[in-house]
Amino acid sequence: MVKIPRGTQDILPGTVEKWQYIEEKAKELCQRFQYQEIRTPIFEHAELFLRGVGDTTDIVQKEMYVFKDRGERDLALRPEGTAAVVRAFVEHKMFGYANQPVKLFYTGPMFRYERPQAGRYRQFVQFGVEALGSEDPAIDAEVIGLAMNLYETLGLKKVKLVINSLGDSESRSAHREALVAHFQPRIGEFCADCQNRLEKNPLRILDCKKDRHHELMNTAPSIIDYLNSESTLYFGKVQQYLQRMNIPFTVDATLVRGLDYYNHTAFEIMSEAEGFGAITTLCGGGRYNGLVEMIDGPSTPGIGFALSIERLISALEAENIELPIKQKVDCYVVSLGDSAREYSVKLLHQLRQAGFAADKDYLNRKAKAQFKTADRINARFVAILGEDELQNGKVKVKNMENGEQVELELAQFIQQFSELSQ
Ligand code: HAM
């Protein structure tokens, strides 16, 4: 039997309703925060992510699904959404839109060739937002607030916001030099990737999974000590806004993120629920001034985040939160006898045309089994069509909530059923 590929999952009826509910809530929130939806392709030119995400990151070096198409083009399944949104922003000259900043959101599958484990998939769905065109620290707080609001709306209590500043380019190069000086004398003790990163991007060493227990990791120079006054001021403002919005947070100077485009604000939201598993990050994001230029657009600041629905659902499960999902079936049509069964097709069609969620039996089952189905699917009403009723132009309708039964005229069924079910 051909099985599902490792690290992917089927989302079946019974679970998919959770996804729909979450995606719906996320959309509503974006409407409230005035972010508009953008849909970009599942695959892009691989070069986009080499330039955007960074060619020294694990995501690009080890985890990207790259392939050649029949025209010998190097393509990649998108490992994340930001680079693609920025590409679209540049390609469609959205920097020229009258309404600035441009505030966008997306939901869709992303692909990373990672070692699958709880909370880590090779195909996962990210919900993300990107705000392009503003350097106001208030928008950093807005973006963080949106993510926190989604978790709150869904009822999560045990979430923790961690923020850091990676500074502007001046602060970053000062920090970079300090990192090189710190690691260089003993770089031979590190893995080949880190040796390669020393010159290209020493910040990435701090994110290495293999060498994370090396003693030099703990004593590495912290970016916080290298922030210049503008960067410190900016970071301070972001924190002030978060405080004003009553969003609790902690500052963690070791938070560096796994993608290269960040500067200034970087943040992650973790689950602190017991039994959540080893991977606790629910959401990650930050500011990426300079990324638009890297993707051949005009200098434009930007900030955003992404979170996966998979980890969000795990967090809900870890906190035992049941989403208020109701399967809505207005009417189940039960028919007794051959001609009633044939007539039920018409009745069912009328119900659906009038906007009701309705269903009937298609397995020629006995009345008892039909009622059982009506019960199982939680139908509000059952329309009972027997041979006698049919001959008299009637249909019985039972309210399944209170057991009351009435007889309606078949000729005015929809009108009478509408009144009854209001
Ligand atoms: P990221 O930290 O690579 O950032 O991913 C963001 C979120 O995607 C993670 O916090 C996690 O919820 C989810 N995620 C990542 N990998 C997996 C996986 N293998 N399985 C399940 N969930 C996963 C980004 O992707 C940036 N584009 C975020 C961003 C947007 N920054 C600015 N704007």
Residues whose N, C-alpha, C, O or C-beta is under 5 A from the ligand:
A	BS01	HAM	E80 G81 T82 R112 E114 G119 R120 Y121 F124 G128 V129 T281 L282 C283 G284 G285 G286 I303 G304 F305 A306 L307 S308 E310 R311
